[in-house]
Amino acid sequence: MTFLSELIKSIEDENPDDWWINSRKESIKLFPELENELNVHEKALEVMDNDSKKIMFEKAKLAFSSNHNSRGKHQFFDTLNEALAYEYLINTGFHNVHLLQEVKKHKMPDIKFTCNGIDYFCEVKTIGASDNELKLQQTSEVFNSSIYKELNENFFNKLQNTISIASDQISKHSENGIIYIIINFDDFTLTHYETYQEQISKYLTKTFPSLSITLRIGIDKHYQMSHNNLNA
């Protein structure tokens, strides 16, 4: 049994009446291929060292108990996304990569690693679809798809806030760090990705000229953007 399978099994045993658990079981009955929908996370989790897996196990179970109305189990999936950052750091060639244990009333970065013998930290964040997009998905109203042509002010406000919080968490422990952000745009088809890429690149250069930031666009088939890339 894989680490992710063990995690899901433990969550099912402790939350037999949870709406997400029951919905997932029913969906898999109808569409067996959905059992593999977390393959990307499963692959990343298997790269982790044993101590990091133990920390992830407890963090994910705790996050699962949190619900956020229309965003469902987003805190659970945001926690699993830390594995994607871990995998990225390993694949980039950094050493001694491991998750950090959370400390009550003392916010820690998510991951610690070394580069050229120097300790670095990585804070992982996720930016999901906007509230407006979630409302559109819940209605049958026809809307103009031109709203997806460019990223709007609300997105950049969210991006700025996310980066500022992550930077603050890292700076309390070290001057060295990478901010790793998973972004799920409102337009999941990424039809206008080149425009988004140009907008974000200009924004990061102007607003956060000195920070090292890596953006993962999407989960399965994804793009990657790096700003002030740190090389192993």
C-alpha positions as CSV (number, residue, x, y, z in Angstrom):
1,M,0.0,0.0,0.0
2,T,1.4,3.4,-1.0
3,F,1.8,6.3,1.5
4,L,-1.2,8.1,0.0
5,S,-3.4,5.0,0.1
6,E,-2.5,4.6,3.8
7,L,-3.3,8.2,4.4
8,I,-6.7,8.0,2.7
9,K,-7.5,4.8,4.5
10,S,-6.7,6.3,7.9
11,I,-8.9,9.3,7.1
12,E,-11.8,7.1,5.9
13,D,-11.6,5.1,9.2
14,E,-11.7,8.2,11.3
15,N,-14.3,10.0,9.2
16,P,-16.7,7.3,7.9
17,D,-19.6,9.8,7.4
18,D,-17.6,12.6,5.9
19,W,-19.2,14.0,2.7
20,W,-16.0,14.0,0.7
21,I,-15.2,10.4,1.6
22,N,-18.7,9.2,0.6
23,S,-18.7,11.3,-2.5
24,R,-15.3,9.9,-3.6
25,K,-16.4,6.3,-3.1
26,E,-19.6,6.8,-5.1
27,S,-17.7,8.6,-7.9
28,I,-15.1,5.7,-8.1
29,K,-17.9,3.2,-8.4
30,L,-19.2,5.0,-11.4
31,F,-15.8,6.0,-12.8
32,P,-13.1,3.6,-11.6
33,E,-10.4,5.7,-13.3
34,L,-11.0,8.5,-10.7
35,E,-9.2,6.4,-8.1
36,N,-6.0,7.6,-9.9
37,E,-6.9,11.3,-9.7
38,L,-4.3,11.9,-7.0
39,N,-1.5,10.1,-9.0
40,V,0.6,13.3,-9.3
41,H,0.6,13.8,-5.5
42,E,1.1,10.1,-4.9
43,K,4.3,10.2,-7.0
44,A,5.6,13.2,-5.2
45,L,4.8,11.8,-1.8
46,E,6.8,8.7,-2.5
47,V,10.0,10.8,-3.0
48,M,9.8,12.0,0.6
49,D,12.0,10.8,3.4
50,N,10.3,8.9,6.2
51,D,10.4,11.7,8.7
52,S,8.8,14.0,6.2
53,K,6.1,11.4,5.5
54,K,5.3,11.2,9.2
55,I,4.9,15.0,9.4
56,M,2.8,15.1,6.2
57,F,0.6,12.3,7.5
58,E,-0.4,14.3,10.6
59,K,-0.6,17.6,8.8
60,A,-2.9,16.2,6.1
61,K,-5.2,14.5,8.6
62,L,-5.5,17.7,10.6
63,A,-6.2,19.7,7.4
64,F,-8.8,17.2,6.3
65,S,-11.0,18.1,9.2
66,S,-11.3,21.7,8.0
67,N,-14.1,22.7,5.6
68,H,-14.5,25.9,3.7
69,N,-18.0,26.1,2.3
70,S,-17.7,26.2,-1.6
71,R,-14.0,25.4,-1.4
72,G,-14.6,22.0,0.3
73,K,-11.4,20.2,1.3
74,H,-9.0,22.8,-0.1
75,Q,-6.9,22.9,3.0
76,F,-6.3,19.1,2.7
77,F,-5.2,19.5,-0.9
78,D,-3.2,22.6,-0.2
79,T,-1.3,20.5,2.4
80,L,-0.7,17.7,-0.1
81,N,0.7,20.3,-2.5
82,E,3.7,20.7,-0.2
83,A,4.8,17.3,-1.6
84,L,4.9,18.9,-5.1
85,A,7.3,21.5,-3.8
86,Y,9.4,18.8,-2.1
87,E,9.6,16.9,-5.3
88,Y,10.6,20.1,-7.2
89,L,13.5,20.7,-4.7
90,I,14.7,17.2,-5.0
91,N,14.6,17.2,-8.8
92,T,16.4,20.6,-8.9
93,G,19.3,19.0,-7.0
94,F,19.0,20.5,-3.6
95,H,20.1,18.4,-0.6
96,N,18.8,17.5,2.9
97,V,15.2,18.3,1.9
98,H,12.7,17.7,4.6
99,L,9.3,19.0,5.9
100,L,9.4,21.0,9.1
101,Q,7.2,20.1,12.1
102,E,4.6,22.8,12.8
103,V,5.0,24.5,16.2
104,K,2.0,26.0,18.0
105,K,1.9,29.8,18.0
106,H,5.1,29.9,16.0
107,K,4.6,29.9,12.2
108,M,7.3,27.9,10.5
109,P,8.2,27.6,6.8
110,D,7.1,24.3,5.2
111,I,10.4,22.9,4.0
112,K,14.1,23.2,4.8
113,F,16.9,22.3,2.4
114,T,20.5,23.0,1.7
115,C,22.2,24.6,-1.3
116,N,26.0,24.7,-1.5
117,G,26.2,24.0,2.2
118,I,23.8,26.8,3.2
119,D,20.5,26.3,4.8
120,Y,17.4,27.5,2.9
121,F,13.7,27.5,3.6
122,C,10.8,27.0,1.2
123,E,7.2,28.2,1.9
124,V,4.5,26.6,-0.1
125,K,1.3,28.3,-1.1
126,T,-1.7,27.5,-3.3
127,I,-3.8,30.0,-5.2
128,G,-7.1,28.5,-6.3
129,A,-10.0,29.7,-8.5
130,S,-11.5,33.0,-7.6
131,D,-14.8,33.3,-5.6
132,N,-16.4,34.8,-8.8
133,E,-15.3,31.7,-10.8
134,L,-16.8,29.3,-8.2
135,K,-20.1,31.2,-8.4
136,L,-20.1,30.9,-12.2
137,Q,-19.5,27.2,-11.9
138,Q,-22.5,26.8,-9.7
139,T,-24.9,28.5,-12.1
140,S,-26.1,27.8,-15.5
141,E,-25.9,31.4,-16.6
142,V,-24.2,32.2,-19.9
143,F,-21.2,34.5,-19.5
144,N,-18.7,36.2,-21.9
145,S,-15.4,34.1,-21.9
146,S,-13.5,37.3,-22.6
147,I,-13.2,37.7,-18.8
148,Y,-10.4,35.1,-19.1
149,K,-8.3,37.1,-21.7
150,E,-6.1,38.8,-19.0
151,L,-5.5,38.4,-15.3
152,N,-7.3,41.1,-13.4
153,E,-6.5,43.3,-10.4
154,N,-8.1,40.8,-8.0
155,F,-5.7,38.1,-9.0
156,F,-2.6,40.3,-8.6
157,N,-3.9,41.5,-5.2
158,K,-4.2,37.8,-4.2
159,L,-0.7,37.0,-5.6
160,Q,0.9,40.0,-3.8
161,N,-0.7,39.0,-0.5
162,T,0.3,35.4,-0.9
163,I,3.9,36.3,-1.7
164,S,4.1,38.8,1.2
165,I,2.9,36.3,3.7
166,A,5.3,33.6,2.5
167,S,8.2,36.0,2.5
168,D,7.5,37.1,6.0
169,Q,7.3,33.5,7.2
170,I,10.7,32.7,5.6
171,S,12.4,35.9,6.8
172,K,11.7,35.2,10.4
173,H,14.1,32.3,10.2
174,S,16.5,33.1,7.4
175,E,17.4,35.5,4.6
176,N,17.6,32.5,2.2
177,G,14.5,30.9,0.7
178,I,12.2,30.0,-2.1
179,I,8.6,30.7,-2.4
180,Y,6.8,27.9,-4.2
181,I,3.2,28.7,-5.4
182,I,0.8,26.3,-7.1
183,I,-1.7,28.3,-9.2
184,N,-5.0,27.1,-10.5
185,F,-6.3,29.9,-12.8
186,D,-10.0,30.5,-13.4
187,D,-9.5,29.5,-17.0
188,F,-8.3,25.9,-16.5
189,T,-7.9,25.5,-20.2
190,L,-5.0,28.0,-20.1
191,T,-6.0,29.3,-23.5
192,H,-4.4,32.7,-22.7
193,Y,-1.4,31.3,-20.8
194,E,1.1,33.3,-22.8
195,T,-0.6,36.5,-21.8
196,Y,-0.8,35.4,-18.2
197,Q,2.9,34.5,-18.3
198,E,3.9,37.9,-19.6
199,Q,1.7,39.7,-17.1
200,I,3.1,37.8,-14.1
201,S,6.7,38.1,-15.2
202,K,6.4,41.9,-15.5
203,Y,4.6,42.0,-12.1
204,L,7.2,40.0,-10.2
205,T,10.1,41.9,-11.7
206,K,8.5,45.2,-10.6
207,T,7.0,44.2,-7.3
208,F,9.4,41.5,-5.9
209,P,12.7,42.1,-7.7
210,S,14.9,40.2,-5.2
211,L,12.7,37.3,-4.1
212,S,13.2,33.7,-5.4
213,I,9.8,32.5,-6.6
214,T,8.7,29.4,-8.4
215,L,5.2,29.1,-9.8
216,R,3.6,25.8,-10.8
217,I,0.7,26.4,-13.0
218,G,-1.8,23.5,-12.7
219,I,-1.3,20.0,-11.2
220,D,-1.5,17.3,-13.8
221,K,-0.3,18.9,-17.0
222,H,1.5,21.9,-15.7
223,Y,3.7,24.8,-16.6
224,Q,6.4,26.3,-14.5
225,M,7.6,29.9,-14.1
226,S,10.7,30.9,-12.2
227,H,11.7,34.3,-10.9
228,N,15.3,34.8,-9.7
229,N,15.8,31.1,-9.9
230,L,18.1,29.5,-7.3
231,N,20.4,26.9,-8.8
232,A,21.7,23.9,-6.9
